[in-house]
Amino acid sequence: MAYFEGYDRRIKQIEACLAKYGFSDLDQMAAYVKEKGVDAAKVVREIQPIAFENAVWAYTLGAGIALKKGCKTAAQAAEAIGEGLASKGVDYKLFHMATADRNDVLAYVLQSKGVIIGSPTLNNGLLPTITPILEDLRGLGFKNKVGAAFGSFGWSGECIKEIEAHLERCKIPVVAPGVRAKWQPTGEDLQACRQLGSTTADAILKD
Ligand SMILES: Cc1cc2nc3c(=O)[nH]c(=O)nc-3n(C[C@H](O)[C@H](O)[C@H](O)COP(=O)(O)O)c2cc1C
């Protein structure tokens, strides 16, 4: 059974939220999230082995709500970028870093001419599921690739600046202006994403 710090103080509020999304308790919500292929507890513990139990449950609840609501914020942006790449005849593959195997991603990047990375802004930085792959890219010292960034934010929006600085550290030149959407991407943001894909495709084809 789910139990975490401050349980008695917090559970009433959490139960009201669970009921809103059709769940009787946190364990039922966790089972639903797992059934959808997301092991939120594992993701949290892999990032921070001494994570507090309430961080594990907060991420499980967040993942459950996102899955119930069918949130596809980042996926929509990534798909629009893909359309831009495809419009120029450049093949692409999307990876969702919360669930992708990093080795599969690296194997694909190895054979690719470009890499476009996205993240929301979290605590003035990037999502913790994105940073390990960025470090892998730097460590492997790939050559002859181009890159670009996209992301969402709520108020300060450091995501693009951070990804672009990292791409530069990896010696991957940034070839298209990063696209930054406030909260959910608008139609205009998605159009800018298509343009980002198309500009990156031009840089790849120029090689
Ligand atoms: C824990 C947390 C920390 C956040 N920190 C920042 C921040 O430092 N700067 C910022 O611009 N947005 C911040 N945000 C807002 C997220 O960037 C925003 O929720 C996200 O880009 C929009 O995606 P969503 O609709 O999935 O939440 C934060 C959000 C959360 C939940």
The ligand as a Tripos MOL2 file, in Angstrom:
@<TRIPOS>MOLECULE
LIG
   31    33     1     0     0
SMALL
NO_CHARGES

@<TRIPOS>ATOM
      1 C1          8.3260   21.2320  -10.5380 C.3       1 LIG1
      2 C2          8.2420   22.2310  -11.6760 C.ar      1 LIG1
      3 C3          9.2470   23.1720  -11.8110 C.ar      1 LIG1
      4 C4          9.1810   24.1080  -12.8590 C.ar      1 LIG1
      5 N1         10.1700   25.0370  -13.0020 N.ar      1 LIG1
      6 C5         10.1040   25.9420  -13.9930 C.ar      1 LIG1
      7 C6         11.1080   26.9380  -14.1210 C.ar      1 LIG1
      8 O1         12.0610   27.0240  -13.3590 O.2       1 LIG1
      9 N2         10.9820   27.8330  -15.1400 N.ar      1 LIG1
     10 C7          9.9530   27.7870  -16.0490 C.ar      1 LIG1
     11 O2          9.9320   28.5930  -16.9770 O.2       1 LIG1
     12 N3          8.9640   26.8560  -15.9450 N.ar      1 LIG1
     13 C8          9.0130   25.9310  -14.9350 C.ar      1 LIG1
     14 N4          8.0270   24.9850  -14.8190 N.ar      1 LIG1
     15 C9          6.9140   24.9580  -15.7730 C.3       1 LIG1
     16 C10         7.1360   23.8870  -16.8270 C.3       1 LIG1
     17 O3          8.1730   24.2900  -17.7010 O.3       1 LIG1
     18 C11         5.8010   23.6890  -17.5860 C.3       1 LIG1
     19 O4          4.9210   23.0530  -16.6970 O.3       1 LIG1
     20 C12         5.9600   22.8400  -18.8160 C.3       1 LIG1
     21 O5          6.8510   23.4410  -19.6990 O.3       1 LIG1
     22 C13         4.6240   22.7280  -19.5420 C.3       1 LIG1
     23 O6          4.3810   21.4250  -19.7250 O.3       1 LIG1
     24 P1          3.1370   20.7260  -18.9670 P.3       1 LIG1
     25 O7          1.9050   21.2810  -19.6290 O.co2     1 LIG1
     26 O8          3.3870   19.2790  -19.2240 O.co2     1 LIG1
     27 O9          3.2690   21.1140  -17.4940 O.co2     1 LIG1
     28 C14         8.0880   24.0710  -13.7750 C.ar      1 LIG1
     29 C15         7.0890   23.1030  -13.6080 C.ar      1 LIG1
     30 C16         7.1640   22.1860  -12.5770 C.ar      1 LIG1
     31 C17         6.0570   21.1450  -12.4290 C.3       1 LIG1
@<TRIPOS>BOND
     1     1     2 1
     2     2     3 ar
     3     2    30 ar
     4     3     4 ar
     5     4     5 ar
     6     4    28 ar
     7     5     6 ar
     8     6     7 ar
     9     6    13 1
    10     7     8 2
    11     7     9 ar
    12     9    10 ar
    13    10    11 2
    14    10    12 ar
    15    12    13 ar
    16    13    14 ar
    17    14    15 1
    18    14    28 ar
    19    15    16 1
    20    16    17 1
    21    16    18 1
    22    18    19 1
    23    18    20 1
    24    20    21 1
    25    20    22 1
    26    22    23 1
    27    23    24 1
    28    24    25 2
    29    24    26 1
    30    24    27 1
    31    28    29 ar
    32    29    30 ar
    33    30    31 1
@<TRIPOS>SUBSTRUCTURE
     1 LIG1         1 GROUP 0 **** ****
